Amino acid sequence: MPEEWIERYEGEIRDRYVYHPGGQHVPENAAVRVLNRDHSITADLTVPVGGAEGVLLAHGSRSGGYSLYVDENRLKYVHNYVGVEEYEAVADEMLPEGDVSVRMEFEVTGEADVANGKGTPGTVRLYYDDQQVAEGEIPVTTPITTGLTAGLSCGKDSVNAVTDVYRDRTPFAFTGDIKRVTVDVGGEPFVHEEKEMDRLIARE
């Protein structure tokens, strides 16, 4: 990769992204990059009496990506591995009414094998405020990109539903109130040089 591209990329590194509902989806080349690294997604919500449902944050499409959403009044996280398999973590308790902060944490537990189309495995944990309500293992993740046309949406899955669970309810907008969704990323971002060059060129 040419040195000038590396300098531009390194200058853009951030460790926190904040999203709000109601806007257009964020293109893939401008969205937070969580693949193959520790990260968390925190949504500050107000849940109405009787509960809520819908997408908090979705990134990708039916060909691969992830979604943090509420269904059957429980927090759920799904990782769609390249359209082949869906791995899900589901809260073992109902989402409380009123103001609540829900969180998904992804902890990398192994190495990526990009040559064979495999991203890092990891452990997913779900929380209501500081109470852990779920834990699950994801044996393989999407290795490089969720797709140049898919993008990221807050408060709904607005392009092409990440999971079959709510595909017939797309865009499956959240029926409560979302104050903000914060994505924190830790460690060094995984960089595939050829794909990174394509991403940077696409931003021109």
N, C-alpha and C positions, 0 to 999 in steps of 0.2 A: 504494500500500500504506500503511495507517495507520502512523503513527510508532511506536506501541507495538509493532506486529508487527515492524518493522524492528529495534527495540532488542532484542527477544527473539531474533531470528534472529542478529544480530551477536554477541550474548552466547554463542551456541552454537558459534561457529566454532572448529574444531580442525584441526590439520594432521597428526595421527597417530591411527590407530585400530588396536587390537590385537584379533584374534579367535582363539578356540580351538575345536578340534573337540569334538563331543559334545553341544552345546547345540541349542536350537531355532533355526530360522532367524530372522534379524533383519528386522523389518518395513521396508519401503521408507522410511517416514518417519523411521526412526531409524538407518538405515545410512549409511555413508560415501558422500559424493557426489563421484564422480570425473568425471562427464561434462563435456566441454568444458574440461578443465584438465590440466596436467601432473600425473602421478601415478606411483607405483610400488607394486608388491605384492611383499613379501618373505616367503617361507615357510622357516622353519627346520625341517629334516627329518632323520629317520634312515631311511635306505633299507635294507631287509633284503637279505641275500645272494640273488641271483637277480632283484633289481629290485622295482619296485612299480608300481601304477597307481591312478588315481582322481583325484577333484577335490580341489584345495587350497582354492580360493575361487570361488564362483559367485554371481552377482548378476543377477537377472532371470529370464527365462523364454523359451519358444520365440518369444515376441512381441518380444523384444529384450533385450539385456544382454551380459554378458561372463563368461568362465570361464577360470581358470588351472588346468590339470590335467596329469596325466601319463598318457600312453597309448603303448603299444609301447615303454615304458621311456624315453620322451623327454618333456621339458617342452614343453607346448603352451599357446598362448593363443588364444582365439577371441573375436571381437566380432561379435555377432549384431545386424545393423542392422535394427531394427523388423520382424523376421521375414521380411525380403525377401532378405537376402544375409548370408553368413557369411564373415568375413575372419580368416585364421589365420596365426600365426607358429609354426614348429616348430623345436625345437633340432636342430642338425646332429650332435649327439653324444649318446650314451647317458647317462642319469642315473647318476652314480657311486654306489656302495654306501657305507653308513656315514653319518656326519654331513655334511650339506651344506646350504648356504643358497642357495635358488634365487630369482631375482628377475625380474620383468617391469617394464620402464620404458616409459611412454607419454609421448612428447614431441609437444605440439601443433605442427602445421606450417601451420595456416591458420585462417580465421575460420569460425564457425558461421553457418549460414543457416537459422535456426529457422523463418522464415516459409515456407520451402519444405521443411521437415521434415528438415533436414540439420544434424548436429552437426559439430564440428571434425574435420578430417582429422588424422592423426598418424603418427608413426614408432614402432613397437614394437620393443624390444630385449629379448632373454632372456639370462639369465646363470646359470651355475653358480659360486657364490662370486663371484669377480671376473672370471671368464672369460666373455666374450661368446660365445654359442652360436647366436644367431639374430638376424635383423633383417628387418623387413617393414613395408610401408606399408599403412595403412588409409585409404582415400580418403574415407570418410564414416562417421560414428558416430551412435548414437542421440542425438537432440537434447535431450530434456528429462528424461524419466523412464523407468525400466525397468518401470514399472507398479506401481500402489499395492498389489497383492496378491502380487507376486512375492517381494520381499525378498532377503536375502543369507544364504548358508550357508557354513560353514567345514568342510572335510573331506568334503563330499558336496554334491550338487546335489539338495536335498531337496523342491523344490516342483514345478517343471515344467522339464525339462532345457533349458538354454540352447542346446545344439547338437545337431544330428542325429547327430554322431559317436558319442555315447554314450547316445542316447535309449533304446535297448533295454536298457541296462545301469543305468538310473536306480535308485537315487540315485548310483551309481558312487562309492562311498566309497573314500577313499584307503587302500591296504593297507599302507603303512608307518606311521611315527609322525610326527605333526605336533606340534612344540613350541608354535609360535605362527605366525600369519600377520599381518604388519604392513602396513597401507596408509598410505602417506604421500602427502599432496596438497599441491601447491604453487600459488602464485598465487591470485588472487581467484576464488571460486566463481562459476560462471555462475548467474544468478538470473533466472528467468522469473516475473514478478510474479504472474500469475494462478495458475500452478501452485504457486508458493510459498505463496500464500494457502491453497490447497486443502490443502497439506501441513501447514501449521500448524494449521488447523482440525481436521484429522484426528487431531492429537495431543491435542486437548482431551478 
